[in-house]
Amino acid sequence: MLRSLLLSCTVGLLTPCLAPSSRLAAQYPALDSATAARDAWRLAVPLVRRKEWSAARDQVRRAVAAWPQQQFYIGAYASLSARLSDTAETIRALTQLADLGLSLDVAADSDFALVRDAPALRPVLHRLAANAAPAQRSTVAATLPQDDFYPEGISHDPARGVWYLASVRHRKVTRLTRNGVAENLIKEGQDSLWAVLGVRADPSTGTLWVTSAAIPQMIGYLPSDQGRSGIFAFDLATGRLKARYLLPASTTGHLLGDLVVAPNGDVYATDSQDPAIWRVLKGSGQVQEFLRHPLFRSLQGPVVDPSGRTLYVADYSLGVLAVDLNTREVTALPAPPRSTGLGIDGLAWYQGGLIGVQNGVTPARIVRITLDPGGRRISAIDLLDHHALATEPTIGTVWGKSFFYVANSQWDEYDDAGHLKPGAKLERPRILEIKLP
């Protein structure tokens, strides 16, 4: 766990070390907590490197107090307490993790060597183990035949009875029937596609919308393309290119991840590298930057409510945000006590609330997010599924009374250069189905 603390500031894990200005933090309450926590976290890192456990724990304690739903802060506090042989504080921190429905492999973490055999620790260890145990409410709906397909986004077309799967590795989109027949609707690298990340079918216009970005994990990656990204529109029946919307050059580069088609036909896509929301107005030949906001840090899956008034977007490091599409006002939706909305990748709308693929927590899981009648508060976050086969879930789609999601994207099987890690073993990608109430 302490190794994660040290790595977090160098690789940007949930962006815990980036802090906005104090003026912005005061203006947006959600940032105030994040700022205090990240400031403390940043101060803790050099203390950990010098093995000044007590001083480091004092800083991490501040981080936990400011942002009690961030599992990495809590886990680090538990690790430092264990290093100090403080069994009581270790138990308190691990209990906090267990209350969030999360887990931590204490047995495999050397940080806990001094306390892991303490009898007082056993009850909370049982709770953590129970949280890690599969809660399998889903079944396998389909399996892709290509081991290295490297899926990310998924959409569906009820009229045709098919799913559309985006391939990061092979820069294509596959159409998959319920009986498992797969065909490439968008061929590998077609029309200068980079890695395909998000995919959304719009049967009303016969359009398949996809987001694409140049990343090392794709076949044929060129370093000169780094940071390039765009939105592509294809014919839903033939796969023919209809339009291409490339983002302008940026000093930070772009990475469009997921996208959504609003009820009025406008398309919204999230940029996780240069945090902003981009929009293609229905019938437009251009892509526009729709919104940039201080609350945006690591934007992921977007969804528009049926009224077309509110865009909900998952921010990996801050939680669920609501964007008023008329006023462009952004509201952070705090998670209720004993729950966390961090680490959500994909979002889908269902019966007045949201379904989230929460792969940035341990264990990765599918959750149902209940909203209040106004849609500006989260009333509850409940576990829907934590399947043993869902090792790396990403994005899902609601089809009728079922939620279908990519279960094993296999991102972790590749290194940052796009090479298979030593000993990696690829499995056929699976789509899991959860029957919804």
C-alpha positions as CSV (number, residue, x, y, z in Angstrom):
1,M,0.0,0.0,0.0
2,L,2.8,2.4,0.8
3,R,4.3,1.7,-2.6
4,S,1.0,2.9,-4.1
5,L,1.3,6.1,-2.1
6,L,4.8,6.7,-3.6
7,L,3.7,5.8,-7.1
8,S,0.5,7.9,-7.0
9,C,2.3,11.2,-7.3
10,T,4.4,10.0,-10.2
11,V,1.8,8.1,-12.3
12,G,-1.2,10.2,-11.3
13,L,-3.2,7.4,-9.6
14,L,-6.7,8.9,-9.2
15,T,-4.8,12.3,-9.4
16,P,-4.4,12.5,-5.6
17,C,-1.5,15.0,-5.8
18,L,-2.9,17.6,-8.0
19,A,-4.4,20.6,-6.1
20,P,-6.4,23.5,-7.5
21,S,-5.9,27.0,-6.2
22,S,-7.3,27.9,-2.8
23,R,-9.6,30.5,-4.5
24,L,-11.2,27.8,-6.6
25,A,-11.4,25.4,-3.7
26,A,-13.3,28.0,-1.7
27,Q,-15.7,28.6,-4.6
28,Y,-16.5,24.9,-5.1
29,P,-17.0,23.0,-1.8
30,A,-16.2,19.6,-3.4
31,L,-12.8,21.0,-4.4
32,D,-12.1,22.3,-0.8
33,S,-12.0,18.7,0.6
34,A,-10.0,17.5,-2.4
35,T,-7.5,20.3,-2.0
36,A,-6.9,19.7,1.7
37,A,-6.6,16.0,1.1
38,R,-4.2,16.3,-1.8
39,D,-2.1,18.9,0.0
40,A,-1.6,16.5,2.9
41,W,-1.0,13.5,0.7
42,R,1.7,15.4,-1.2
43,L,3.4,16.3,2.0
44,A,3.3,12.6,3.2
45,V,5.2,11.2,0.2
46,P,8.7,12.5,1.1
47,L,8.2,11.4,4.7
48,V,7.4,7.9,3.5
49,R,10.5,7.9,1.4
50,R,12.5,8.7,4.5
51,K,10.6,6.1,6.5
52,E,9.4,8.8,8.9
53,W,6.2,6.7,9.6
54,S,4.7,8.8,12.4
55,A,5.1,12.1,10.6
56,A,3.8,10.6,7.4
57,R,0.8,9.2,9.2
58,D,-0.1,12.6,10.6
59,Q,-0.3,14.0,7.1
60,V,-2.3,11.0,5.8
61,R,-4.7,11.4,8.8
62,R,-5.4,14.9,7.5
63,A,-6.1,13.5,4.0
64,V,-8.5,10.9,5.4
65,A,-10.3,13.5,7.5
66,A,-10.7,15.8,4.5
67,W,-11.8,13.1,2.0
68,P,-13.0,10.0,3.9
69,Q,-14.3,8.2,0.8
70,Q,-10.9,8.0,-1.0
71,Q,-9.8,4.4,-0.5
72,F,-6.1,5.1,-1.2
73,Y,-5.9,7.6,1.7
74,I,-7.6,5.2,4.1
75,G,-5.4,2.2,3.0
76,A,-2.3,4.3,3.4
77,Y,-3.3,5.3,6.9
78,A,-3.9,1.7,7.8
79,S,-0.5,0.7,6.4
80,L,1.3,3.5,8.3
81,S,-0.5,2.6,11.5
82,A,0.5,-1.0,11.0
83,R,4.1,0.1,10.5
84,L,3.9,1.8,13.8
85,S,2.4,-1.3,15.5
86,D,-0.7,0.7,16.3
87,T,-3.2,-2.1,16.1
88,A,-6.2,0.1,17.3
89,E,-5.7,2.7,14.5
90,T,-5.1,-0.1,11.9
91,I,-8.4,-1.6,12.9
92,R,-10.1,1.7,12.7
93,A,-8.9,2.5,9.2
94,L,-9.6,-1.0,7.9
95,T,-13.1,-0.8,9.4
96,Q,-13.6,2.4,7.5
97,L,-12.6,0.6,4.3
98,A,-15.0,-2.3,5.1
99,D,-17.8,0.2,5.8
100,L,-17.4,1.5,2.2
101,G,-17.8,-2.0,0.9
102,L,-14.1,-2.2,-0.2
103,S,-11.3,-4.6,0.5
104,L,-7.6,-4.7,1.1
105,D,-5.4,-7.8,0.9
106,V,-3.7,-7.5,4.3
107,A,-2.2,-11.0,4.1
108,A,-0.2,-10.1,1.0
109,D,0.9,-6.7,2.1
110,S,4.2,-6.6,4.0
111,D,3.2,-3.3,5.5
112,F,1.0,-5.2,7.9
113,A,3.5,-7.8,9.0
114,L,3.7,-6.4,12.6
115,V,0.0,-6.5,13.3
116,R,-1.7,-8.9,10.9
117,D,-1.7,-11.8,13.4
118,A,-3.3,-9.8,16.2
119,P,-6.5,-11.5,17.4
120,A,-8.3,-8.1,17.5
121,L,-7.8,-7.7,13.8
122,R,-9.7,-10.8,12.9
123,P,-13.2,-9.4,12.8
124,V,-12.3,-6.6,10.3
125,L,-10.2,-9.0,8.2
126,H,-13.3,-11.2,7.9
127,R,-15.3,-8.2,6.8
128,L,-12.7,-7.2,4.2
129,A,-12.6,-10.8,2.9
130,A,-16.4,-10.8,2.6
131,N,-16.3,-7.6,0.6
132,A,-13.7,-9.2,-1.7
133,A,-15.8,-12.4,-2.2
134,P,-17.8,-12.5,-5.5
135,A,-21.4,-11.3,-5.4
136,Q,-22.3,-12.9,-8.7
137,R,-25.7,-11.7,-9.9
138,S,-24.8,-11.8,-13.6
139,T,-24.3,-14.4,-16.2
140,V,-22.2,-14.6,-19.4
141,A,-24.2,-13.2,-22.3
142,A,-21.6,-13.5,-25.0
143,T,-17.9,-14.2,-25.6
144,L,-15.7,-12.7,-28.3
145,P,-13.6,-15.1,-30.2
146,Q,-10.4,-12.9,-30.4
147,D,-8.3,-13.1,-27.2
148,D,-6.5,-9.9,-27.8
149,F,-9.5,-7.9,-28.9
150,Y,-8.9,-5.5,-25.9
151,P,-12.5,-4.2,-25.5
152,E,-13.5,-0.9,-23.9
153,G,-16.8,0.5,-25.0
154,I,-20.1,-1.3,-25.7
155,S,-23.4,-0.2,-27.2
156,H,-26.4,-2.0,-28.6
157,D,-29.0,-1.8,-31.3
158,P,-32.3,-3.4,-30.2
159,A,-33.8,-3.4,-33.7
160,R,-30.9,-5.5,-35.1
161,G,-30.5,-7.5,-31.9
162,V,-26.7,-6.8,-31.7
163,W,-24.0,-5.3,-29.6
164,Y,-21.2,-3.1,-30.8
165,L,-17.8,-3.6,-29.2
166,A,-14.9,-1.2,-29.4
167,S,-11.4,-2.6,-29.8
168,V,-8.5,-0.7,-28.3
169,R,-5.9,-3.0,-29.7
170,H,-7.2,-3.6,-33.2
171,R,-8.7,-0.1,-33.8
172,K,-12.0,-1.5,-35.0
173,V,-15.7,-2.0,-34.0
174,T,-17.2,-5.5,-34.0
175,R,-20.9,-6.3,-34.3
176,L,-21.8,-9.2,-32.1
177,T,-25.1,-11.1,-32.2
178,R,-26.8,-12.7,-29.1
179,N,-25.8,-16.1,-30.4
180,G,-22.1,-15.2,-30.5
181,V,-21.6,-14.4,-34.2
182,A,-19.0,-11.7,-34.6
183,E,-18.3,-9.5,-37.7
184,N,-16.1,-6.4,-38.1
185,L,-18.5,-3.6,-38.9
186,I,-15.6,-1.1,-38.8
187,K,-12.4,-2.8,-40.0
188,E,-9.0,-2.4,-38.4
189,G,-7.6,1.1,-38.8
190,Q,-10.4,2.0,-41.2
191,D,-10.6,5.6,-42.1
192,S,-7.4,6.3,-40.1
193,L,-9.0,5.2,-36.8
194,W,-6.7,5.0,-33.8
195,A,-7.7,2.9,-30.8
196,V,-11.4,2.8,-30.4
197,L,-12.6,3.6,-26.9
198,G,-16.2,4.7,-26.8
199,V,-19.0,3.5,-29.0
200,R,-22.7,4.6,-29.2
201,A,-25.4,3.4,-31.6
202,D,-28.0,5.9,-32.7
203,P,-30.6,3.8,-34.6
204,S,-32.8,6.9,-35.1
205,T,-30.3,8.3,-37.5
206,G,-28.6,5.1,-38.5
207,T,-25.3,6.3,-37.1
208,L,-22.6,4.6,-35.0
209,W,-20.6,7.2,-33.1
210,V,-17.1,6.3,-31.8
211,T,-14.3,8.0,-30.0
212,S,-10.8,7.3,-31.0
213,A,-7.3,8.2,-29.6
214,A,-3.7,7.5,-30.5
215,I,-2.3,5.4,-27.5
216,P,0.5,2.9,-27.3
217,Q,-1.8,0.0,-26.6
218,M,-3.1,0.0,-30.1
219,I,-1.5,-1.9,-33.0
220,G,0.4,0.5,-35.3
221,Y,0.9,3.3,-32.8
222,L,3.1,6.1,-34.0
223,P,4.7,8.4,-31.3
224,S,4.1,11.3,-33.7
225,D,0.4,10.8,-33.2
226,Q,0.5,11.0,-29.5
227,G,-2.3,13.2,-28.0
228,R,-4.4,13.0,-31.2
229,S,-8.1,12.1,-30.7
230,G,-11.4,12.5,-32.4
231,I,-15.1,11.6,-32.8
232,F,-16.1,9.5,-35.9
233,A,-19.5,8.8,-37.3
234,F,-20.2,5.6,-39.3
235,D,-23.2,4.2,-41.0
236,L,-24.8,1.7,-38.7
237,A,-25.7,-0.7,-41.4
238,T,-22.7,-0.6,-43.7
239,G,-19.8,0.8,-41.6
240,R,-19.2,3.5,-44.1
241,L,-17.6,6.7,-42.7
242,K,-20.1,9.6,-42.5
243,A,-18.1,12.2,-40.8
244,R,-14.8,12.7,-38.8
245,Y,-14.4,15.3,-36.1
246,L,-10.8,15.7,-35.0
247,L,-9.9,17.7,-31.9
248,P,-7.5,20.7,-32.3
249,A,-3.9,20.4,-31.2
250,S,-3.3,20.8,-27.4
251,T,-0.2,21.2,-25.4
252,T,-1.4,18.3,-23.1
253,G,-2.9,16.2,-25.9
254,H,-6.3,14.7,-25.9
255,L,-7.9,11.4,-25.0
256,L,-11.6,11.1,-25.8
257,G,-12.8,8.1,-23.8
258,D,-16.6,7.6,-23.8
259,L,-19.5,9.5,-25.4
260,V,-23.3,9.7,-25.4
261,V,-26.0,10.7,-27.8
262,A,-28.5,13.1,-26.2
263,P,-32.3,12.7,-27.0
264,N,-32.1,15.7,-29.4
265,G,-29.3,14.0,-31.4
266,D,-26.3,16.1,-30.0
267,V,-23.2,14.1,-29.1
268,Y,-21.1,14.7,-26.0
269,A,-17.7,13.1,-25.5
270,T,-15.4,13.3,-22.5
271,D,-11.7,14.1,-22.6
272,S,-9.8,12.5,-19.8
273,Q,-6.4,13.9,-20.7
274,D,-7.2,17.5,-21.2
275,P,-10.3,17.6,-19.0
276,A,-13.2,19.0,-21.0
277,I,-16.5,18.0,-22.6
278,W,-16.8,18.2,-26.3
279,R,-20.0,18.4,-28.4
280,V,-21.1,17.7,-31.9
281,L,-24.4,19.5,-32.5
282,K,-26.9,17.4,-34.6
283,G,-26.2,18.1,-38.2
284,S,-23.1,20.0,-37.5
285,G,-19.8,19.6,-39.4
286,Q,-17.7,20.7,-36.5
287,V,-16.8,19.6,-33.0
288,Q,-16.8,22.3,-30.3
289,E,-15.4,22.5,-26.8
290,F,-18.7,22.5,-24.8
291,L,-17.4,23.0,-21.3
292,R,-14.2,23.2,-19.2
293,H,-14.6,23.4,-15.4
294,P,-12.5,23.4,-12.3
295,L,-14.3,20.3,-11.1
296,F,-13.2,18.3,-14.1
297,R,-10.1,16.2,-13.4
298,S,-10.4,12.7,-14.9
299,L,-13.6,12.6,-16.9
300,Q,-15.0,9.2,-17.9
301,G,-18.4,8.0,-18.9
302,P,-21.3,10.4,-19.7
303,V,-25.0,9.9,-19.8
304,V,-27.9,12.2,-20.5
305,D,-31.2,11.9,-18.7
306,P,-34.3,11.2,-20.8
307,S,-35.5,14.9,-20.5
308,G,-32.3,16.0,-22.2
309,R,-31.7,18.6,-19.6
310,T,-28.9,17.0,-17.5
311,L,-25.6,15.4,-18.5
312,Y,-24.2,13.1,-15.8
313,V,-20.5,12.4,-16.0
314,A,-18.2,10.2,-14.0
315,D,-15.0,11.8,-12.8
316,Y,-12.6,9.1,-11.8
317,S,-11.1,11.1,-8.9
318,L,-14.0,13.2,-7.8
319,G,-17.2,11.2,-8.3
320,V,-20.4,11.8,-10.2
321,L,-21.0,15.3,-11.6
322,A,-24.3,16.7,-13.0
323,V,-24.1,19.3,-15.8
324,D,-27.1,21.4,-16.7
325,L,-27.0,21.4,-20.4
326,N,-28.8,24.8,-20.6
327,T,-26.9,26.8,-18.1
328,R,-23.7,24.7,-18.1
329,E,-23.7,24.7,-14.3
330,V,-21.8,21.8,-12.8
331,T,-22.8,20.2,-9.5
332,A,-20.8,17.5,-7.6
333,L,-23.0,14.8,-6.2
334,P,-21.6,13.7,-2.9
335,A,-21.9,10.0,-2.1
336,P,-23.9,9.2,1.0
337,P,-22.0,8.1,4.2
338,R,-20.5,4.6,4.1
339,S,-20.3,4.7,0.3
340,T,-18.0,6.0,-2.4
341,G,-18.7,7.3,-5.9
342,L,-15.0,7.4,-6.9
343,G,-13.4,5.3,-9.6
344,I,-16.4,5.0,-11.8
345,D,-15.6,4.4,-15.5
346,G,-18.9,3.8,-17.4
347,L,-22.3,5.2,-16.6
348,A,-25.8,4.3,-17.9
349,W,-29.3,5.6,-17.2
350,Y,-31.9,3.4,-15.7
351,Q,-35.3,4.2,-14.1
352,G,-34.5,7.7,-12.8
353,G,-31.0,6.7,-11.6
354,L,-27.6,5.5,-12.8
355,I,-25.7,2.3,-13.1
356,G,-22.0,2.6,-12.7
357,V,-19.0,0.4,-13.6
358,Q,-16.8,1.2,-10.7
359,N,-13.4,-0.3,-11.6
360,G,-11.2,2.2,-9.7
361,V,-11.9,0.6,-6.3
362,T,-11.1,-2.8,-4.8
363,P,-13.0,-4.9,-5.6
364,A,-14.2,-3.6,-9.0
365,R,-17.9,-3.8,-9.2
366,I,-21.2,-2.7,-10.8
367,V,-23.3,-0.4,-8.6
368,R,-26.7,1.2,-8.8
369,I,-26.8,4.9,-8.0
370,T,-30.1,6.2,-6.7
371,L,-30.8,9.9,-7.3
372,D,-33.2,12.1,-5.4
373,P,-36.2,13.4,-7.4
374,G,-34.4,16.5,-8.4
375,G,-31.4,14.5,-9.7
376,R,-28.9,16.6,-7.8
377,R,-28.1,14.3,-4.9
378,I,-27.2,10.7,-4.6
379,S,-29.5,8.9,-2.2
380,A,-27.8,5.5,-2.2
381,I,-25.1,3.5,-3.9
382,D,-25.8,-0.2,-3.9
383,L,-23.8,-3.2,-5.1
384,L,-25.3,-4.9,-8.2
385,D,-22.6,-7.3,-9.2
386,H,-19.0,-8.3,-8.4
387,H,-18.4,-11.3,-10.6
388,A,-15.3,-13.5,-10.5
389,L,-15.1,-13.2,-14.3
390,A,-15.3,-9.5,-14.2
391,T,-11.6,-8.9,-13.6
392,E,-11.5,-5.5,-15.4
393,P,-14.9,-4.2,-16.2
394,T,-15.2,-1.0,-18.2
395,I,-18.4,0.2,-19.8
396,G,-22.0,-1.1,-19.9
397,T,-25.3,-0.5,-21.7
398,V,-28.9,-0.9,-20.6
399,W,-30.9,-3.0,-23.0
400,G,-34.5,-3.6,-21.9
401,K,-34.4,-4.9,-18.3
402,S,-30.8,-6.0,-18.4
403,F,-27.4,-4.3,-18.0
404,F,-24.7,-5.7,-20.3
405,Y,-21.1,-4.8,-19.6
406,V,-17.6,-5.6,-20.7
407,A,-16.2,-7.9,-18.0
408,N,-12.5,-8.4,-18.8
409,S,-11.0,-5.6,-20.9
410,Q,-7.5,-6.8,-19.9
411,W,-5.9,-3.4,-19.7
412,D,-3.6,-4.7,-16.9
413,E,-2.2,-7.4,-19.2
414,Y,-0.3,-4.7,-21.2
415,D,2.4,-2.3,-20.1
416,D,2.4,1.4,-20.8
417,A,4.3,0.8,-24.1
418,G,1.5,-1.5,-25.3
419,H,3.4,-4.8,-24.9
420,L,2.1,-7.8,-23.2
421,K,3.5,-8.1,-19.7
422,P,5.7,-11.1,-18.9
423,G,3.6,-14.1,-18.0
424,A,0.3,-12.4,-19.1
425,K,-2.3,-14.8,-20.3
426,L,-5.1,-13.4,-22.4
427,E,-8.7,-14.7,-22.2
428,R,-11.6,-14.3,-24.5
429,P,-13.4,-11.1,-23.7
430,R,-16.8,-11.6,-22.1
431,I,-20.0,-9.6,-21.9
432,L,-21.9,-10.2,-18.7
433,E,-25.7,-9.6,-18.2
434,I,-27.3,-8.4,-15.0
435,K,-31.1,-8.8,-14.8
436,L,-32.4,-5.4,-13.5
437,P,-35.4,-5.1,-11.1
